Amino acid sequence: MIRVATRADLPRISEIRLAVRENVLSRPDKIVDAVQYLIDRDAFWVFEDDGHIHGFSSADPRDGSIFALFMDPASEGRGIARALLDAACRHLARTGHARASLTTGTGTRAERFYRQQGWEPTGRTDDGQIIFEKALG
């Protein structure tokens, strides 16, 4: 089940974020404020089954971006990421955005996932990540 995340979920969210094999954070301390800001504004979701969080997503209504989408590696391949991404996109659409954007590394499983979900590359960030966009609605 997908539900809005709370601050009580932060330890498990951090656990999942630090367990990923790609897009590893070099400075985890740099995202704490952003995560708390989005959680406090109901813009962060977790997928929970039998009391266990398997993944999370977040959308930033300030700029229409997908801030995060991460899965527990043991829970991949079950369609959970797709459902979490949909929840984030629905939130952006409800807050008035016609398009969503996100960035991810090149040659990653995430890049392949977003392409399969219909996201279109529109450019590169200064550090070489792909900028993807998708129409909402």
C-alpha positions in Angstrom: 0.0 0.0 0.0 1.2 3.5 -0.8 0.8 6.1 2.0 2.1 9.5 2.8 5.5 9.3 4.6 6.0 10.8 8.1 9.1 11.8 9.9 8.8 8.4 11.8 9.7 6.7 8.4 13.0 8.6 8.1 15.2 5.8 9.5 13.8 3.3 7.0 13.9 5.8 4.1 17.6 6.5 4.9 18.3 2.8 5.1 16.8 2.2 1.6 18.6 5.3 0.2 22.0 4.2 1.5 21.5 0.6 0.2 21.2 1.4 -3.5 23.7 0.1 -5.9 23.5 3.1 -8.3 23.2 6.8 -7.7 25.0 6.5 -4.4 25.1 9.7 -2.3 28.5 11.2 -1.8 27.1 13.6 0.8 23.9 12.2 2.5 23.9 15.2 4.9 23.2 17.6 2.0 19.6 16.2 1.4 18.3 16.1 5.0 16.6 19.5 4.9 15.0 18.8 1.5 13.7 15.5 2.7 12.2 17.0 5.8 10.7 19.9 3.9 8.9 17.5 1.5 7.8 15.1 4.2 6.3 18.0 6.2 4.3 19.0 3.1 2.9 15.5 2.3 5.0 15.3 -0.8 6.8 12.0 0.1 5.3 8.5 -0.2 6.3 5.0 1.0 5.1 1.6 -0.2 4.4 -0.4 2.9 3.4 -4.1 3.1 2.9 -6.0 6.4 4.5 -3.1 8.3 7.7 -3.1 6.1 8.6 -0.2 3.8 9.9 -1.4 0.5 10.5 1.9 -1.3 9.7 5.6 -1.5 9.2 8.5 -3.8 8.9 12.2 -3.5 7.9 15.1 -5.7 8.7 18.8 -5.3 5.7 20.9 -6.1 7.9 24.1 -6.1 9.5 23.1 -9.4 7.6 20.1 -10.7 10.4 17.6 -10.2 10.6 14.1 -9.0 12.9 14.5 -6.1 13.4 10.8 -5.3 12.4 7.3 -6.3 14.3 4.5 -4.5 13.6 0.8 -3.8 14.9 -1.6 -1.3 17.1 -3.8 -3.6 15.3 -6.9 -2.2 11.9 -5.6 -3.3 12.8 -4.7 -6.9 10.9 -6.1 -9.9 7.4 -6.1 -8.2 6.0 -3.0 -9.9 6.4 -1.0 -6.7 8.6 1.7 -8.2 6.1 2.3 -11.0 3.3 2.8 -8.5 5.4 5.1 -6.4 6.4 7.2 -9.5 2.7 7.4 -10.4 1.8 8.7 -6.9 4.5 11.4 -7.2 3.3 12.4 -10.7 -0.3 12.6 -9.6 0.7 14.9 -6.8 2.5 17.2 -9.2 -0.5 17.3 -11.5 -2.8 18.2 -8.5 -0.5 21.0 -7.7 -0.8 22.5 -11.2 2.1 21.1 -13.1 1.6 20.0 -16.7 5.0 18.4 -16.9 7.3 16.7 -14.5 11.1 16.5 -14.7 13.8 14.4 -13.1 17.5 13.7 -13.5 19.4 10.4 -13.4 22.8 9.0 -14.4 23.5 7.7 -17.9 23.7 4.0 -18.6 21.9 3.1 -15.3 19.0 0.9 -14.6 17.1 4.0 -13.6 17.7 5.5 -17.1 16.2 2.4 -18.7 13.3 2.4 -16.2 12.4 6.0 -16.9 12.6 5.5 -20.7 10.3 2.4 -20.4 7.8 4.6 -18.4 7.7 7.1 -21.3 10.0 9.8 -19.9 11.8 11.7 -22.6 15.4 13.0 -22.4 15.6 16.8 -22.8 19.2 17.7 -21.9 22.0 17.2 -19.5 22.9 18.7 -16.1 26.3 20.3 -15.6 27.6 17.0 -14.1 26.4 14.9 -17.0 23.1 13.5 -15.7 20.2 13.1 -18.1 17.3 15.5 -17.6 14.0 13.7 -18.3 10.5 15.2 -18.7 7.1 13.8 -19.0 3.7 15.3 -19.7 1.3 14.8 -16.8 -2.4 14.0 -17.1 
